[in-house]
Amino acid sequence: QLQLVESGGGLVQPGGSLRLSCAASGSTLNYYAIGWFRQAPGKEREGVSCISSSGSSTNYAASVKGRFTISRDNAKNTVYLQMNSLKPEDTAVYYCAAEASRNCWMWGNEYQYWGQGTQVTVSS
């Protein structure tokens, strides 16, 4: 059984940086594409970024492209989301999710396993 746990969230000033981690246990991530999603108060959940199982391809939402970078280390069974130049509108609960496929999509219904989320707050 695959279990995902997010960490690294917290309070950061606008323009600051934060790195989120998604650690997997119970199974290897080698065959899973991984997506990062977020949900802000009063808003629908949205896809932020995703990475293919091999790490060879990635996708980003237009709102974060150029600021966020997704990466994975299958040897450590961990996926990361580096967030730079953070804005107040990035404030949300961030979730990682896994899908048993090579390629990735940023639609939540496609993912099988989900973490519990980590809070990111961008404020002065």
C-alpha angles and dihedrals in degrees: 000000000000118000125187126199124186123208140165100068123134146114119318135168122247109277092026130119137239135178121214123201130204111199120193129205136175094041141026121268092216093107098038132093110215129215133190118214134177138198125197124195111283094008136100121253111270135194114248105177142331139196132206121246092259094042091239096121136033139184132204137192112247090242093062104029111125092019104058128053126193122203140161139210107198091185088063093037088233138125123200137203114200110199119195133174090023120201131201089250088064089070108120146106107281122213133187122210137186131219125188096235139096097237127049137231131190097227114108095214090067095063125090104192130042137186124224095251138242126240119242117189122184111193142131 
